Amino acid sequence: MAGPQKNDAKKPGSKSAPNAQEQEPDIEQVLFQGPLFDRECNLKANAKLVQVALVPVKQMISDALARRAHTIILEPREGRIAIRFVIDGVAFPAAAVPGQKGDAMVQMIKLLSGLDINDRRSAQSGGIKTEYEKIPYHLMVESAPVGDKVEKIRIKIDNRKIIRQKPQEIGFPDHLKAKIRHHTSERSGVILICGPPDTGVTTLATVALHCVDPYLYSVYNLADRNVRELINVADFKPEPGHDLEITFDRIIRREADVIYLNPLTSPQDTQTIFQYADRLSFVAEIPANNPAEAVRKLIEWIGIDEVIKNLRCIVTQKLIRKLCDDCKQAFRPNPLLLKQLGLPPETSVLYRAPLPPPPDDLKAQSVEELCVDCDGVPYHGRVAAFELFEMTDGMKETIVSNASPEAIRKQMIADGQTTLQKDAIRLVAEGKTSLEEIQRTFSPGEANKRPAKARPKPPSL
Ligand SMILES: [Zn+2]
């Protein structure tokens, strides 16, 4: 993408921009097309707010989209509203808007999402339908009070053109797809998907479901309607008043094989699901950061015996920044490094971020100048590393004797199961990311910190 004037444009609203430009922005602006979820927003009734805050909000969103942000955070800090853009999982400060204007922007976002702008004491959520450079986006907006009459806003940006439902659309490896197919092939067992919040767990669950061969098995969706349409999956509407058991009995009469469920949140429902898992195969999310945590939760809810009997596998993923294809540098890894990483000795090339020029060489191009595609970040987009916990015989023994996270991890490695770390090395071998990025992502507490070097230019708002 050319990303014209993305960096060099004098952005309206910046300190240096003359006032006249505020009326005539010279970068493409996002189009707001109304609130999502059948809500309404009355711009006319709030003309004063619109006059003050519509243009700055538009500029902020346009800027975020131009920079590929997937999340925008507005929060009060020292009398201002601090704005941060999260790009490929890393938060960058975008602007700090003084008091009243910042406050008006917060209210404007709520208004555009159809939220109640007079209510500043409760958490609210909604969304805005938008279009930018002919691409439709849904902005999912959450507001939360952080003090008296002060609120924090979180906007998640969903590109509606990018559909991620099938294994190949998220780079889900074939050998893991085959495992899911195997685990769903006998009309029995439970397959779970987990991960920390905001790491694409629902997308991963949809992908796991789409690993099932729809021509060989009949797949039903019992989950509340997803915003996105599932492919070759029939919706099954439970009759009002029917509990899970009656619904499962009805669905069994339809010769269903695989059922997609709402996330597991209650011990009672989970118990029923596991009891039916000798006649149906289930796919569902479970709120847990990792498979070991999910196993612990399941044991608490339904007991060790049921877990061992019917849990088949748990899938999770970690998003890792992808090296920029335009400026990544190839290097020949030494044999010792390959051995340490568990890569085949014949691996001839790995990639890393371009090294900054020596500081004393004034004529050398900086990394930023080298690459227009990433502005010297030098990562662009993200790829996922996957993990598949499987209930092998060895794992059953481990869980009975000691279901600690360490013991489970040890057994996964002993079984040769795919762990996040192992799959991340695959991404390095495929040239999609660097060892430095893997190290950064996996070191505790580091993942949320901003990388020390090479970051995008701060935008001007
Ligand atoms: Zn680049």
Residues whose N, C-alpha, C, O or C-beta is under 5 A from the ligand:
A	BS01	ZN	C324 D326 C327 C371 D373 C374 P378
